Amino acid sequence: MAKRKLILDVDTGTDDAIAIMLAALHPHLELVACTTVNGNQAIQFTTDNTLRTLDHINRGEIPVHAGLSRPIARLDFPIPRGERDPGVHFLEMPLAPARSKVQDTDAVEFLIETYRNATDEITLVPVGPLSNIAAALALFPKLVDHVPEVIIMGGGHGVANVTPSAEFNIWADPEAAALVLGAGFRNLTLVLLDATHKAVISLEQCKTLRASAKPAAEAAAIFTEKRIEGYRSYQRLADQDAAPIHDALCIASMIEPDIIETENYYVAVETTGALTVGRTVVDTNFRSGLHPNARVAMNADTVRFGRFVLDTLINN
């Protein structure tokens, strides 16, 4: 199998870190670069977390480009997630200080120039707020013609996590999300919380990861255990001994596309609603009369996801 190239756009907390390790280590993937964005934490911390994650698995040669430090339109969200709610368990990164350095070229310029000049297909995988992608589109609208595939972790239909209506990545920069979803990418998959809440790793699987003594597997176990602790106190789930690793599902779907179940729908983002700002409105009943703009994932195979994560981190 030829390696699939990808760029990961991240706001690195613990699930982003696991996604980065999977993308960097899977033998059939080539992680071209990581771009970072304000989201889970302020940009300097999401960038540092990304560098530390790559250094931890001895992949510090993969370039990291820092991106936007705020949403594209709003002044009311410069607040890092860890200062807004008690979900800090999801953000703690007990890794050694970074040895590698961030690149001089910023994320938006890097994305534009990389896709403008690409001779190979490079999948774009944004798993944080969509600020960098929207900014790149604003400067280079033809980006939609140069990106062969976009896989976004964001939004929810029956599930929300930051307000009663909204998922964090979309809520953090709803104007950016609206721009990206309306831009006309010809091959866009939106992986909703409805699917990622099936992409869980359990405490029992953490024991298996730890037992391997592989740096990536041990780190993933530590991150997942912290996530389980966080969900127990912050957002109780049906299975209290497991936690979703949201962003990693996008990586798994690149290797095993049918690990997620998708349907074609038109999706819009609410940017003005007093109670619903940041909500992804998925037209499951085809009431809008608009052509679908995304393959929407609302379900995932829990068993296969766990197998993918363990196999990749233990055996590579």
QUILINMO-V196652 format. One record per residue. N is the residue number from 1. RES is the residue in one letter. D_FIRST is the distance of its C-alpha to the first C-alpha in Angstrom with 1 decimal. Layout:
<<N:RES:D_FIRST> <N:RES:D_FIRST>>
This chain:
<<1:M:0.0> <2:A:3.8> <3:K:6.3> <4:R:8.8> <5:K:12.2> <6:L:15.2> <7:I:18.9> <8:L:20.8> <9:D:24.4> <10:V:26.3> <11:D:29.8> <12:T:28.9> <13:G:30.6> <14:T:29.2> <15:D:26.6> <16:D:25.3> <17:A:25.1> <18:I:22.9> <19:A:20.6> <20:I:20.5> <21:M:19.8> <22:L:16.9> <23:A:15.4> <24:A:16.3> <25:L:15.1> <26:H:11.9> <27:P:9.3> <28:H:6.6> <29:L:9.7> <30:E:12.0> <31:L:15.6> <32:V:17.4> <33:A:20.8> <34:C:23.0> <35:T:26.0> <36:T:28.8> <37:V:31.5> <38:N:34.8> <39:G:34.5> <40:N:34.5> <41:Q:36.5> <42:A:37.9> <43:I:35.5> <44:Q:36.6> <45:F:35.6> <46:T:32.3> <47:T:31.4> <48:D:32.7> <49:N:30.9> <50:T:27.6> <51:L:28.4> <52:R:29.5> <53:T:26.4> <54:L:24.1> <55:D:26.7> <56:H:26.9> <57:I:23.3> <58:N:23.8> <59:R:21.7> <60:G:24.8> <61:E:23.3> <62:I:21.5> <63:P:24.2> <64:V:26.3> <65:H:28.4> <66:A:31.4> <67:G:32.2> <68:L:35.0> <69:S:37.6> <70:R:39.0> <71:P:38.4> <72:I:38.7> <73:A:42.0> <74:R:43.5> <75:L:45.8> <76:D:45.9> <77:F:42.6> <78:P:42.5> <79:I:42.9> <80:P:40.1> <81:R:39.1> <82:G:40.5> <83:E:43.9> <84:R:43.9> <85:D:43.2> <86:P:43.0> <87:G:39.2> <88:V:39.0> <89:H:37.3> <90:F:34.1> <91:L:34.5> <92:E:35.6> <93:M:33.2> <94:P:34.6> <95:L:32.6> <96:A:34.0> <97:P:35.1> <98:A:32.5> <99:R:32.4> <100:S:30.2> <101:K:31.8> <102:V:31.1> <103:Q:30.4> <104:D:33.4> <105:T:31.8> <106:D:32.1> <107:A:29.3> <108:V:30.6> <109:E:31.0> <110:F:27.5> <111:L:25.9> <112:I:27.9> <113:E:27.4> <114:T:23.6> <115:Y:23.1> <116:R:25.9> <117:N:24.3> <118:A:20.6> <119:T:18.8> <120:D:15.3> <121:E:14.8> <122:I:15.6> <123:T:16.1> <124:L:19.6> <125:V:20.2> <126:P:23.9> <127:V:25.1> <128:G:28.7> <129:P:31.5> <130:L:30.4> <131:S:33.0> <132:N:30.7> <133:I:28.9> <134:A:32.3> <135:A:33.8> <136:A:31.1> <137:L:31.7> <138:A:35.4> <139:L:35.1> <140:F:32.4> <141:P:32.5> <142:K:30.0> <143:L:27.3> <144:V:26.6> <145:D:25.6> <146:H:23.2> <147:V:21.2> <148:P:18.5> <149:E:18.3> <150:V:20.6> <151:I:20.3> <152:I:23.7> <153:M:25.1> <154:G:28.7> <155:G:31.6> <156:G:32.9> <157:H:34.5> <158:G:36.3> <159:V:35.6> <160:A:36.8> <161:N:37.1> <162:V:39.2> <163:T:41.8> <164:P:42.6> <165:S:40.7> <166:A:38.0> <167:E:34.8> <168:F:34.9> <169:N:32.3> <170:I:33.8> <171:W:37.4> <172:A:37.1> <173:D:36.8> <174:P:37.3> <175:E:38.1> <176:A:34.8> <177:A:33.0> <178:A:35.2> <179:L:34.4> <180:V:30.6> <181:L:30.6> <182:G:33.1> <183:A:31.4> <184:G:29.5> <185:F:25.8> <186:R:24.2> <187:N:21.3> <188:L:22.7> <189:T:22.2> <190:L:25.0> <191:V:24.5> <192:L:28.1> <193:L:29.9> <194:D:30.4> <195:A:26.7> <196:T:26.4> <197:H:29.5> <198:K:27.5> <199:A:24.8> <200:V:27.1> <201:I:27.0> <202:S:30.1> <203:L:32.4> <204:E:31.5> <205:Q:27.8> <206:C:29.1> <207:K:30.8> <208:T:27.6> <209:L:26.0> <210:R:29.1> <211:A:29.3> <212:S:26.1> <213:A:27.8> <214:K:24.7> <215:P:25.7> <216:A:23.2> <217:A:24.0> <218:E:27.7> <219:A:27.8> <220:A:26.0> <221:A:28.7> <222:I:31.5> <223:F:30.3> <224:T:29.9> <225:E:33.3> <226:K:34.9> <227:R:33.4> <228:I:34.8> <229:E:38.2> <230:G:38.1> <231:Y:37.4> <232:R:40.2> <233:S:42.6> <234:Y:41.4> <235:Q:39.7> <236:R:40.1> <237:L:37.4> <238:A:37.8> <239:D:36.0> <240:Q:37.7> <241:D:35.5> <242:A:32.2> <243:A:31.2> <244:P:28.6> <245:I:25.9> <246:H:25.8> <247:D:23.4> <248:A:20.7> <249:L:20.3> <250:C:18.9> <251:I:16.1> <252:A:15.4> <253:S:15.4> <254:M:12.6> <255:I:10.2> <256:E:12.6> <257:P:14.5> <258:D:17.2> <259:I:18.2> <260:I:20.6> <261:E:23.0> <262:T:23.8> <263:E:26.6> <264:N:27.5> <265:Y:30.7> <266:Y:32.7> <267:V:33.0> <268:A:35.7> <269:V:36.8> <270:E:40.5> <271:T:41.9> <272:T:45.6> <273:G:46.3> <274:A:48.6> <275:L:47.0> <276:T:43.6> <277:V:42.4> <278:G:38.6> <279:R:38.1> <280:T:35.2> <281:V:36.9> <282:V:34.5> <283:D:36.1> <284:T:35.3> <285:N:38.4> <286:F:37.8> <287:R:41.2> <288:S:40.4> <289:G:39.9> <290:L:37.1> <291:H:33.7> <292:P:30.8> <293:N:29.2> <294:A:26.6> <295:R:24.4> <296:V:26.2> <297:A:24.9> <298:M:27.8> <299:N:26.4> <300:A:23.6> <301:D:22.8> <302:T:24.5> <303:V:23.4> <304:R:19.6> <305:F:20.0> <306:G:21.9> <307:R:19.5> <308:F:16.6> <309:V:18.9> <310:L:20.2> <311:D:17.1> <312:T:15.6> <313:L:19.0> <314:I:20.2> <315:N:17.3> <316:N:16.1>>
